[in-house]
Amino acid sequence: MTGIWARAQQHGITRLCHFTKAVGLGHILSTGELRGAAELRESSEGFRPTDQRRLDGYLHHINCSVEYPNTWYLDKARGLDPHFQEWVILTLDLRLLDLTGTGFCPFNAARHEGVHVAGGLAAFEAMFAPQVTGNAPRRRGPAHPPWAPTDDQAEVLIPGPVSATAITSMIVASKEQAELERYRLTDHLVTGKLLPPMLVAPDLFDKYQLSNLVRAGQRPAEHPVSP
């Protein structure tokens, strides 16, 4: 045990987040695992990694964020693939932080090709420094909560593959999307019995709204979807 999971709980952190195209959700649930970019590229199923370039160099890791998604990158990813506009945020068990080989970066890990990624408790705590300078200086204001990294794009890189049993919930942008995903997975892909709890949280898909709420110490509303 690295002690990072325990320290994260002291910060008030409850989960990790990883976003993916909704079209790939059935693949994740049916195979029973989240795979890194290298494994997805080599697989015969034809699913592509969210980040095609993976400038951070961690091709066997799963890109995650603390408590809330990196909506700044999600917005960019949506723009790169106009054919797939439906995305899902997966929340993951916080205990993954203690896995050997987990890396932390206080800002977007792709910056300078991943040289700022490091492991250990000190690297974890660096995400919560009073000031972090990635593409620009970011500072913690008086209302900045202890559970939120200083930079919205701070990353946690979890060694993959990660078992789908670590998925604690799925978050979608609207009730309409929730109904669509449930139909796809239950009736079309026949994986409904594997579904984690589903939540609707539109603020988690809006980079400005999410950033403003979090930096004010407020948690966005998340509404459970009835089974």
C-alpha positions, 0 to 999 in steps of 0.5 A, a space after each residue: 500500500 502506498 498510502 495515497 488512497 488514504 491521503 486522498 480520502 483525507 482530502 475528501 476525494 471520493 472517486 476517479 473519473 475517466 471519459 469515453 465515447 458512448 459507442 465504446 461502452 458496450 465493448 468495455 462492459 462486455 470485455 470486462 476491462 478498460 484498456 490502454 491505448 496500446 492494447 486498443 490499437 492492437 485489438 481486433 475489435 476496431 475500437 480506437 483510444 480517445 486520445 489518438 496521439 497520446 503525447 504523454 507516452 503512457 500507452 498502457 495506462 488509463 487516463 483519469 482525473 480526480 473527482 470530476 472529469 477533465 472537461 477541457 480535454 473532453 470538449 477538445 475530443 468531441 471537436 475532433 470526432 464530429 461523428 460521435 458526440 455522445 460521451 460517458 463519464 465513468 467513475 472509478 474506485 478510488 483504491 486504484 490510486 494505490 496500484 503500483 505504477 500509478 502516475 500523477 501529473 499536476 496538469 495535462 500529462 501530454 505537456 512536454 511529452 509526459 516528463 512531469 508524470 511521477 509516482 508516489 505520495 509527493 507527486 500526488 500532493 503536487 496536484 494540490 500545490 498553491 500554484 501549478 504552472 502547466 500551459 498557464 499559472 493556476 492558483 488556488 483561491 480562498 474557496 478552492 476545495 481540498 478535493 479538487 486539484 489546482 489545475 482542472 487538467 491534472 491527471 492520474 495515470 492508472 496502469 491498465 487494463 483496469 477491471 470493469 468491476 472498478 467502475 462505480 457509476 456511469 454519468 451522462 449529459 441528459 435523461 434522453 442520453 440515459 434512455 438511449 444508453 440503457 437501450 443500447 446496452 440492455 436491448 441491443 448489446 445485451 450487457 444490461 445486467 452488467 450496468 453500473 448505476 447511471 447518473 445524469 449530470 449536464 454540468 460535468 460536460 460543460 467546461 466553464 460551468 464545471 470549473 466555476 462550480 468546483 473553484 467555488 467549492 460547489 459540487 455539481 448536481 448528479 441525478 440518479 437514473 431509475 433502473 
